[in-house]
């Protein structure tokens, strides 16, 4: 599903969402109000300028004080791996974008990620995973780190990692594994109205982050929720 098709399904009456240099921004009428849209399209790598521009859009929405939901549409490469970006502190720019989305959510703007293409590494974490709830469309290909990269970092043989990935979803890239681990809350049906499906996701948002619970229920992260609860318990006791 292309971005144009996604926007047509979200906003059948038209919208004011544009794409420039791979960056998505704008808004459209939604559920009696409006839906802010930001994101990355066309498998574009996310560099410092892009992260700063997207964060600015999110902060503009927060300043509007209308509590309108924010959709983050994602079809990106990883973060832009250039010497210039790294020297200028790309990690801080990505963190700024993630924190802007967290601020928006805590300020009453429900944040929903929608991954419809590829995304990886820091770009994936700072956009899709920084939203309260993440949905995907069939064919999406998310990963925090691909297995060849994991092999280089861990010094483990790729064959060993491939075998481990078959039985450990939290360790493996790909949409099915992200669903099993709870990172992706739902896979949407492209044949049905995305406006209705995204609206249902927003209406069903629970307090807090449900990823650990979903991962436990789906068997992809069997102990994360329990450990997080124990840590929180001890912190409250201290």
LINVENZI-V796955 format. One record per helix or strand of 3 or more residues. SS is the DSSP state (H for helix, E for strand). FROM is the first residue (numbers start at 1). TO is the last residue. If there is no record, write none. Layout:
# LINVENZI-V796955
ss:SS from:FROM to:TO
ss:SS from:FROM to:TO
This chain:
# LINVENZI-V796955
ss:H from:3 to:10
ss:E from:18 to:20
ss:E from:23 to:30
ss:E from:33 to:46
ss:H from:48 to:64
ss:E from:70 to:79
ss:H from:83 to:87
ss:H from:90 to:106
ss:E from:111 to:115
ss:E from:118 to:120
ss:H from:121 to:126
ss:H from:128 to:130
ss:E from:133 to:137
ss:E from:141 to:143
ss:H from:147 to:154
ss:H from:158 to:167
ss:H from:169 to:171
ss:H from:175 to:180
ss:E from:186 to:188
ss:H from:194 to:203
ss:H from:211 to:218
ss:H from:224 to:237
